[in-house]
Amino acid sequence: MKKLKLYERTRWRLALIVIALVVVAASISYTNTVVYELKLDEEKRVKLWFEAQQAMFDATPEEEEFCDITLNLSIIENNSDIPIILTDEYYRIIDVMNYGNKDLLKDTAYFNAEIAYLSKYQKPILIENEIIKNYVFYRQSTLITSLEWFPYFQFALLGVLILLAYFTFSFNREAEQERVWVGMAKETAHQLGTPLSSLLGWIQNINMMYPEDENLLMIADEMNTDVELLRLVADRFSKIGTVPKLEPINIYDNLNKHLLYVQQRASRKITFDFPDPAAQAPLRVNISPLLFDWVVENLLKNALDASEGKGQIKARVTDGEYFVHIDISDAGKGIPKRSFKTVFQPGYSTKKRGWGLGLSLCKRIVEKYHNGKIFVLKSTEGKGTTFRIQLPQIKEPIETK
């Protein structure tokens, strides 16, 4: 199986994604470790603050007058970042610290809700002596909260930037591929045009110079048939990159035309099962016959190659609510499920001398020029493959009297 090196880079992309995820996980893990250490430090500071408050509560008037309480006051006053709520034994708020612009008198409802919230996740610290009984509620500082969320915010922002870069790159790459496709198609049509004109001139010369030579005229007729086929191919290439003119065509008649063409070129051991246009109600779709014929011919040619000279090739048409489904099936080697999408990539081919552009071109014609879809509907290795073309249906107007 041959593939372009471009699609062998998928492993590298997966490896880069895995490395990026490992870096993100390591960064978050390290940040969480730092946050955990800071939480432990804050708990120690709260306990120290509690001990200072307890010492102040337990101090007797004599101790307050003759002992140095500067250290305890300093510990209490130096807490400038840990939000604390001090309540009495009935959970009535006495004081609040480090809640920013929140005011105890104006924001009583807020602090009551805060106490209710903190009570769910922590047991308040009890400060008591023989006379007074108070509770201390605290939450982690803004610094720790910011550190907890910062990695997620950082990587989310980085992810958005990476996605924007990726979509920008993809858009530019698709635009470049479009230019390459169009340029290649136009150049191919141009290169075919010059020798075809010359061949047509020689055929006309033969017809004029040897009107009585039946063998030579028969050869000229065969040459003219092949030249017309080449002109059709060149015309198809010239349509790539332009806006094709779509026509309402009965899909049954279109498939029958291809059946008559491919039967003449297929092995006698291959049978065909196509819907009979005479037995079907007309089902119209908007297509460019020149380009759409290319798609059907390509699918039928692939079906013949996969059948290896024997088996059956089927075509089925399903009338959906909004779309017409055209299924073309063979009884060939089948396609692995992992390759259902890969077969439409340029360069993918199972043939030794295949270019891998046929199905890619089919997908381009169906989706870009006909607003439809083409995909592998089902495939079983050793039993065959079914390709589905999905085209918008033309609803016939209802006649009224």
N, C-alpha and C positions, 0 to 999 in steps of 0.2 A: 504494500500500500504506500503510495507516494503522497507526500505532503510538502508544502513549502515550508522553509525554515521559519517563516514568520509565525506559524502556528505551533512550532515546537517551543516557542518562548512562553507558552502557557505555564509550564512548570516553574519557570523563573518568576512569573507573576505571582503564582501561589506561594512560592518561597518568600517573596518580598512581603506578601500579606501576612504570612505566619510570623516573620521577623518583626513586622510593625506591631502585631498583636502582642507579641512577647514583650516588646519595649513598653507598650502601653500598660500591660499587666504589671511589669516590674516597677514602672514609675508609680502606679497607683498603690502597689504594695509598699513601696518605700515611703510614700507620703502617709499612708495609714499607720506605718510604724512610728513615724515622727509625731503624728497626731496623738497616737496612743501614749507616747512618752510625755507629751505636753499635757495630756489629760491627767496623767499620774501626778505631774508637777502641780497642776491646778488643784487637784484633790489635797495635796500636801499643804498648799497655801491656804485653802479653805479651812482645813483642820487647824492650821496655825492661827488663822483669824478667829476661828471658834474658840481655841484655847485662850487667846488674848481677851476675847469677850467674856469667856467664863471667869477668867482671873479678875476682870474688872467687876463682874457681878458678885464674885465671892469676897471681894476686898471689904474689910471693915473700915469704919471711919478712921480709926487709928492708923490702919495700913495705908489708906489713901493720903493721910496727912504726913506720915513719916517715911513711907516707902517710895521708891522711885518707880513710877508707873509710865515713864516716858516710852519705854520699849513697847509696852502693850498698846499704848495710844498710837505709836508709830506704825505698828503692824496693822492696826485697824484702819488708820487713815491712808496707808500706802496701797491699799487694794483699790486700784483705779481701772481694772479691766474685767473683773469677774462680777457679773450681775447677781445681786443678792437681795432677797426680801426677808425682812425680820418681822415676825408676827408674835402676838401673845398666845396664851394657851388655847384661846378660842379661835385662833387663825385670823384675828383682826390685825390688819397691817399696822405696824408701828413705824417702819422706815424702809426705804428702798435705796439701793446703791447701783450706780453704773448702768442705768437704763436710758442713757441718752437724754433726750428732751422730754421724756415722759415725766409727768408731775403726779405725785401721790394723790393730791386732792382732786385734780381734774380727770385723772385716768384711773380712778378706783376700779371701775368695771374691768379694765384691761388687766390690772394686777390681780384681781380676784380670779380671772380666767387663767392668768399665768400660774397662780398657785394650784389651781385645779389641774392644769397640764403637767406641772412639775411633780405633783403628788402621784401621778400615774407611773412615773419612771424612776423616782428616787424617794427614799425615806428622809424626811427633814431632820436636820441636826437639832438636838434638844439642848438648850441652855437653861439651867435652873439653879436656884439656891433655895434657902428656906422661905423666901418671900416671893420671888419672881420665877415664872416659867415661860420661856420663849422658844420659838422655833425659827430655824434658819433654812430658807429655800435658796438654792443657787442653780444657775445653768452655766454651761461652758461659755467661755469668752468668745467674742466675735472673731478673734484671730483664729481659734481652733475651728470654728464653723466655716470660716473662709478657706482654711487649709483643707478641710474635708471635701469641699465642693470644687475647689480650684482645679484639680487635675481633670475632673469630668468636664468642666467648662472649657478648659484649655484644649482637651482632645476633641471635644465637640466642635469647637471653632476651627481647629486644625483639620478635622474631618470635612467640614463644610468647604474650607479652602481647597482641600485636595479634590473633593468632588467637583468644584467649579473648574479647577485646573484640568481634571480628567475630561469633563464634558466639553470644555473649550478645545482640548487637544483632539478629542474624538470628532468634534464638529469639523475642525480643520483637516483632520485626516480623511474624513468622509468626503469633504469638499475636494481634497487633492485626488482621492481615488476617482471621484466623479470626473474630474478633469482628465485623468489618465484614461479612464474608460472611453470618454467621448473622443479624446484625441486619438486613441488607438483605433476606435471604430471608424472615425472620419478618414484617417490615414489608410486603413485597410480598404475602405470603399474607393478612395482615390487611386490606390495602387492597382486595384482590380479593374478600375474603369479604363485605363489606358490600353492594356492588352485586349480587353473585351472589344473595344472599338475597333482595334486592328483585326481581331478574329472575325467580327461581323463583316468588315470590308472584304476579307479574303473569301468568306462564304458567298457574298454577293458576286464577287469576281468569278468564282467557280460556276455559279448558276448562270451567269451571263456568257462565259467563255465556252462552257461545255454543256449546252442545253440538251444534247442528245446522248450523253454518257450516263446511263441509268445508274450504274454502280457508283460513279463519282457523285451523282446527285443524291443518292441514298446516304453516302458518307457525309455529304454536306448537311443533309437534313438532321442526321444524328448529332453532328457538330453543333448545329443551330439549337437543338434541344438542350445540350449541355451548356451552351453559351447563355441561353435564356435562364437556366438554373443559376449560373454564376451571376448573372445580372440581378436576379432576385436576391441572392446573398449580399451582393454589394449594396442593393437598395435597402436591405434590412440594416446593414451596418450604418448606412448614411442616416437612418432614422434615429439612431441612438443619440441622445442628447437634445433632441427636438421634442416639441409637444405633439404627440401623434393625434391624428383625427380618429375618434372612436365612432364606430357604426353599430347600430342594433343588428345583431346577427343571431339567427337560430342556432343554438349550440349543437343540436342534433345534426343539422346539415353540415356544420363545420367538422364534427367528429367523423361523419360518414365520408367526407372528402379525404381525410387523412387515412381512413381505413382502406379506401380504394388505392391510395398511393402506396401504403406500406405493404399491402398484400402482394403486390407485384414484386417486391424486393425481399420478401421473407421466405424462409425455408418452408417446404411443404409440410414439415412435421409440426409447424407452429399453427395453432388455430386461433381465431379471433372471435370474441364475443362482445359486439358493440350494439348499442340500441338502434333499432330501425326507425329512421325519421318518419316514415309513413305511418308507423303505429303509435307515434307520440304527438301530443299536443305541442305546438311550437313554444319553445322556451328561449327568450331573447336575453342577451347580455350585450353591454357596450364594450366592444373590443376594436383594436386595430388589427385587421386580418393579417397584415404583413408581419407584424411582430408576434401576435398570438400564435400564428401558425408555426413560428420558430419554436415556441415553447412546447407545443404538442409534438412536433417532429422530434425535438430533443428527447422528450420523455419516451416516445415510442422507440426511438433509436436505442436509448439506454435499456429499454425493456427487451428489445431484440438481442442486444449484446449479453444481457444477464441471462436470457433464456438458453443461450448456447445451442440454438438450432432446434429446440423442441419445447413443448409446453403450450400454455395458453396465455394470451394477452387479453385482458378485459378492460372495458370502459363502462363506467356507470355515471349517471347524472341524477342528482338529488335536488329536488325543488324545495329549498328552505324558505323561511318566512321573509328573510331579507337578502339571502345569498343563494347562488347556484353553486352546488358542489360537484366538481368533475373529478372522478377517481379513475386513475389508470393503474392497473395491477399487472404484475408478471409472476411467473412461477420460477424465478431464478434463484440466485445464491442468497439473496437477502442482505440486509444491512444491520450491523450491530446497533443496539439501542443507543449506545453512547455516541454514535456517529450520526444520529438523526438530524442534528443541526449542522454538524461539521461538513456534511456533503454539499452544502450550499456555499461553502467558503471557497474563494478563488484559490486554485492550486490543489484542491482535494481531488484525487482520482485513484481508482483501483486498477486502472489500465496502465500497462507498461509505457505506452507512448501517449497517454492522455495528458492534456494540458490542465484539466480540472477547471475549465471555465464555463462549460455548458450549463450546469445547474445554477451556477452563480449568475449567469446571464438570464436564465429563466426567472429566477427570483427577482432580479432587477426589473425585468419587463412586467411581470405580474404585479409587483407591489408598487413600483414607482410610476408606471404608466397606466395601470388599470385599477389602482386602488383595491387590489385583492390580496390574497395570501396564497403561498404555496408551501407545502410541508410534507414530511413523511407521515402518513396517517397510521400505518402499521407495517411491520416487517418481521419476518421470522427467518432466521438463518437456515438456508437449505430449502425453504418453502416459497419464498417470494416477498415482494414489496408492493405497497400501494402508496402512490403519491396522490395528494389531493390539491386541486386548484379551487380556490374559493373566490367567486366574483360577485359583485353587487348585481342584484336582479332588477330587471326592468319590469315594473308592474304594468300590465296591460290596462288601459282605461276601460271602465265599465260602460257599455253602451246602454243608453236610456231612450225610451220612446216618449 
